[in-house]
């Protein structure tokens, strides 16, 4: 990024932790503006989507069944704490 009078901000009056936080935030914003990487190719999709059998060893598909991909309509959400969820496992 070229430096000019329009994009220089004097943060020297801020305490050190606040300056660090401001620099981190600017770095975050700049990372959002970077060019996006090219998407990953789907060349291994066949190996993941279908079960694979090698001799007597069968490796199941690593994709979720269709039932997991369709939403379930619920009338009311049940609020649970994290501890309650782990108690049921």
MIKOLLO-608868 format. One record per residue: residue in three letters; x, y, z of N, C-alpha, C, O in turn. Coordinates in steps of 0.05 Angstrom, whole numbers, plus 5000, padded with zeros to 4 digits. Layout:
<nodes>
<node 'ALA' <X Y Z> <X Y Z> <X Y Z> <X Y Z>> ...
</nodes>
This chain:
<nodes>
<node 'UNK' <5017 4977 5000> <5000 5000 5000> <5018 5025 5000> <5035 5028 5018>> <node 'UNK' <5015 5043 4981> <5032 5066 4980> <5025 5085 5003> <5001 5088 5010>> <node 'UNK' <5045 5098 5013> <5041 5117 5036> <5037 5145 5025> <5052 5154 5007>> <node 'UNK' <5017 5158 5035> <5012 5186 5028> <4999 5199 5052> <4993 5186 5072>> <node 'UNK' <4995 5225 5051> <4983 5239 5073> <4955 5230 5078> <4945 5234 5100>> <node 'UNK' <4942 5218 5059> <4914 5210 5063> <4911 5184 5077> <4889 5178 5088>> <node 'UNK' <4932 5167 5078> <4928 5142 5091> <4948 5137 5115> <4953 5115 5122>> <node 'UNK' <4957 5159 5127> <4974 5157 5151> <4957 5167 5174> <4945 5189 5173>> <node 'UNK' <4956 5151 5195> <4941 5158 5219> <4960 5159 5242> <4974 5139 5247>> <node 'UNK' <4961 5181 5257> <4978 5183 5280> <4965 5172 5305> <4946 5183 5315>> <node 'UNK' <4975 5149 5314> <4964 5136 5338> <4984 5136 5360> <4982 5121 5380>> <node 'UNK' <5004 5154 5358> <5025 5155 5379> <5015 5163 5406> <5028 5157 5426>> <node 'UNK' <4993 5177 5407> <4982 5186 5433> <4968 5164 5448> <4963 5166 5472>> <node 'UNK' <4962 5142 5435> <4948 5120 5448> <4968 5104 5465> <4992 5103 5459>> <node 'UNK' <4958 5091 5486> <4976 5073 5501> <4984 5049 5484> <4971 5043 5465>> <node 'UNK' <5006 5036 5492> <5018 5015 5476> <4998 4992 5469> <4996 4984 5446>> <node 'UNK' <4982 4983 5489> <4963 4961 5482> <4942 4970 5461> <4934 4954 5444>> <node 'UNK' <4933 4995 5463> <4913 5005 5444> <4926 5008 5416> <4913 5003 5396>> <node 'UNK' <4951 5017 5415> <4965 5019 5389> <4967 4991 5376> <4962 4988 5352>> <node 'UNK' <4974 4971 5392> <4977 4944 5382> <4949 4934 5372> <4948 4921 5351>> <node 'UNK' <4928 4940 5387> <4901 4932 5378> <4894 4946 5352> <4882 4933 5335>> <node 'UNK' <4900 4971 5349> <4894 4986 5325> <4909 4974 5301> <4898 4971 5279>> <node 'UNK' <4935 4968 5305> <4951 4956 5284> <4940 4928 5276> <4938 4922 5252>> <node 'UNK' <4932 4912 5296> <4920 4886 5290> <4894 4889 5274> <4889 4874 5255>> <node 'UNK' <4878 4909 5281> <4853 4913 5267> <4858 4921 5238> <4844 4912 5220>> <node 'UNK' <4877 4939 5234> <4884 4948 5207> <4894 4924 5191> <4887 4921 5167>> <node 'UNK' <4911 4907 5203> <4920 4883 5189> <4897 4865 5181> <4897 4853 5160>> <node 'UNK' <4877 4862 5200> <4854 4846 5194> <4838 4857 5170> <4830 4842 5152>> <node 'UNK' <4834 4884 5170> <4820 4896 5147> <4835 4893 5121> <4823 4887 5100>> <node 'UNK' <4862 4895 5122> <4878 4892 5098> <4876 4863 5088> <4876 4858 5064>> <node 'UNK' <4875 4844 5106> <4873 4816 5098> <4847 4810 5084> <4845 4792 5067>> <node 'UNK' <4826 4825 5092> <4800 4821 5079> <4800 4832 5050> <4785 4822 5033>> <node 'UNK' <4818 4850 5044> <4819 4862 5017> <4838 4846 4998> <4838 4852 4974>> <node 'UNK' <4853 4827 5008> <4872 4812 4991> <4856 4796 4971> <4833 4790 4974>> <node 'UNK' <4870 4789 4950> <4858 4772 4929> <4851 4745 4941> <4866 4733 4957>> <node 'UNK' <4828 4735 4933> <4819 4709 4942> <4835 4687 4927> <4841 4691 4903>> <node 'UNK' <4841 4666 4940> <4855 4644 4927> <4836 4629 4909> <4812 4630 4912>> <node 'UNK' <4847 4615 4890> <4831 4600 4872> <4819 4576 4887> <4832 4565 4904>> <node 'UNK' <4794 4569 4881> <4781 4547 4896> <4796 4521 4892> <4809 4516 4871>> <node 'UNK' <4794 4504 4912> <4807 4478 4910> <4792 4461 4890> <4767 4461 4889>> <node 'UNK' <4807 4447 4874> <4794 4430 4853> <4781 4406 4866> <4787 4399 4888>> <node 'UNK' <4762 4395 4852> <4746 4373 4862> <4758 4346 4852> <4743 4327 4848>> <node 'UNK' <4783 4345 4848> <4795 4321 4836> <4793 4297 4855> <4795 4274 4845>> <node 'UNK' <4791 4301 4881> <4789 4279 4900> <4761 4274 4909> <4756 4258 4927>> <node 'UNK' <4741 4287 4897> <4714 4285 4906> <4704 4256 4903> <4689 4247 4920>> <node 'UNK' <4712 4242 4882> <4703 4214 4879> <4713 4196 4901> <4699 4178 4910>> <node 'UNK' <4737 4201 4911> <4748 4185 4932> <4733 4190 4958> <4732 4172 4975>> <node 'UNK' <4722 4213 4962> <4709 4220 4987> <4679 4213 4985> <4668 4204 5005>> <node 'UNK' <4666 4217 4962> <4638 4213 4960> <4629 4184 4960> <4607 4178 4969>> <node 'UNK' <4645 4166 4950> <4637 4138 4947> <4654 4120 4966> <4677 4127 4971>> <node 'UNK' <4642 4098 4975> <4658 4080 4991> <4681 4069 4975> <4678 4065 4950>> <node 'UNK' <4703 4063 4988> <4726 4052 4974> <4733 4025 4986> <4735 4022 5010>> <node 'UNK' <4737 4005 4968> <4744 3979 4978> <4772 3972 4967> <4776 3972 4943>> <node 'UNK' <4790 3965 4985> <4817 3957 4978> <4821 3930 4990> <4822 3927 5015>> <node 'UNK' <4823 3909 4973> <4824 3881 4982> <4801 3876 5000> <4778 3878 4992>> <node 'UNK' <4805 3869 5025> <4783 3863 5043> <4776 3886 5062> <4758 3884 5078>> <node 'UNK' <4789 3909 5058> <4785 3932 5075> <4765 3951 5061> <4770 3959 5038>> <node 'UNK' <4743 3958 5074> <4724 3977 5062> <4725 4003 5077> <4722 4004 5102>> <node 'UNK' <4730 4025 5063> <4731 4052 5074> <4704 4065 5067> <4699 4069 5043>> <node 'UNK' <4688 4072 5086> <4661 4084 5080> <4664 4112 5069> <4685 4125 5070>> <node 'UNK' <4642 4121 5057> <4641 4148 5046> <4645 4168 5069> <4637 4163 5091>> <node 'UNK' <4658 4191 5063> <4663 4211 5083> <4644 4235 5081> <4648 4255 5094>> <node 'UNK' <4623 4232 5065> <4603 4253 5063> <4579 4245 5080> <4574 4221 5085>> <node 'UNK' <4564 4264 5089> <4541 4259 5105> <4518 4248 5088> <4516 4255 5065>> <node 'UNK' <4502 4231 5100> <4479 4221 5085> <4459 4244 5078> <4461 4265 5090>> <node 'UNK' <4442 4239 5059> <4423 4259 5050> <4405 4269 5073> <4398 4292 5074>> <node 'UNK' <4399 4251 5091> <4382 4258 5114> <4394 4280 5131> <4379 4296 5142>> <node 'UNK' <4420 4282 5132> <4433 4303 5147> <4433 4330 5132> <4436 4351 5144>> <node 'UNK' <4428 4329 5106> <4429 4353 5090> <4402 4367 5087> <4400 4390 5079>> <node 'UNK' <4381 4353 5095> <4354 4365 5094> <4347 4376 5121> <4350 4362 5141>> <node 'UNK' <4337 4400 5122> <4330 4412 5148> <4306 4400 5160> <4288 4389 5146>> <node 'UNK' <4305 4401 5186> <4282 4390 5201> <4267 4414 5213> <4279 4431 5227>> <node 'UNK' <4241 4416 5208> <4226 4438 5218> <4218 4432 5247> <4207 4411 5254>> <node 'UNK' <4224 4451 5264> <4218 4449 5293> <4200 4472 5301> <4202 4494 5290>> <node 'UNK' <4182 4467 5320> <4164 4488 5328> <4177 4505 5350> <4170 4529 5353>> <node 'UNK' <4195 4493 5365> <4207 4508 5387> <4235 4497 5393> <4240 4473 5393>> <node 'UNK' <4254 4515 5397> <4281 4507 5404> <4283 4501 5434> <4271 4516 5450>> <node 'UNK' <4298 4481 5441> <4303 4475 5469> <4330 4486 5477> <4350 4479 5465>> <node 'UNK' <4330 4503 5497> <4355 4514 5506> <4369 4495 5525> <4356 4485 5544>> <node 'UNK' <4394 4489 5520> <4410 4471 5537> <4436 4484 5543> <4447 4499 5527>> <node 'UNK' <4447 4476 5566> <4474 4486 5572> <4494 4466 5560> <4486 4443 5553>> <node 'UNK' <4518 4474 5558> <4539 4456 5547> <4542 4431 5565> <4547 4409 5554>> <node 'UNK' <4540 4434 5591> <4542 4410 5609> <4520 4390 5603> <4524 4366 5604>> <node 'UNK' <4495 4400 5598> <4473 4382 5593> <4478 4366 5567> <4470 4343 5566>> <node 'UNK' <4489 4379 5548> <4495 4365 5522> <4515 4342 5527> <4511 4320 5516>> <node 'UNK' <4536 4348 5542> <4556 4327 5547> <4546 4305 5565> <4556 4283 5563>> <node 'UNK' <4526 4311 5582> <4515 4290 5599> <4501 4269 5582> <4500 4245 5590>> <node 'UNK' <4489 4276 5560> <4474 4258 5543> <4492 4241 5525> <4482 4221 5514>> <node 'UNK' <4516 4248 5522> <4534 4233 5504> <4543 4207 5517> <4558 4192 5505>> 
</nodes>
